[in-house]
C-alpha cells in the first residue's frame, strides 16, 4: 500500500458536484493499493498514521500525533498512486490491485484507524471525485508498506 498523508486545516470530497465527506483539522490520506496488499499492510499503516508525530506542540515542534490532537481523517482511495510512467508516456496501472481487492484493503485501513479511535470519513471508490484541501504547513508525508 502507498499513502500520501497531508496535514490539513480542512478537506472535502465531492462526487458529481455533491458533498460526500468533509473534515476540519486533521489528515487527508490518499490510499493506493498494490497487488497482494491485504489486512496486514492496512493495519500496520493505520497504526503508523495514527501515531505519526506531525502535529505541532506548544513550542511549534512536530511532536504530536493524530491520537494526541484528536483530528479527523479523510481517507480517499487513489489507484493512480500505483501508476508507473518509467517507460513511455502513458502510465501503466499493472501494479495496482484489482478494484474488488483494493476496495477491501482501503476499507480495512479505514476500519483499523477507527478501531484506534480516529474519527474517519471516506471518499468513494470507482467514482470521479473532486478533492479539496487546505494543506497545513505544508506537511506531506509518503508512506509505503
Secondary structure, DSSP 8 states (H G I E B T S, - for coil): -EEEEEEEEEEEEEETTEEEEEESSEEEEEEE-BTT--HHHHHHHHHHHHH-EEEE-TTS-EEEEHHHHT-EEEEEE-GGGG-B-SSSSS-B-TTB--HHHHHHHHHHHHHHHHHTT-EEEE--TTS-EEEEEEEEEEEEEEEE-
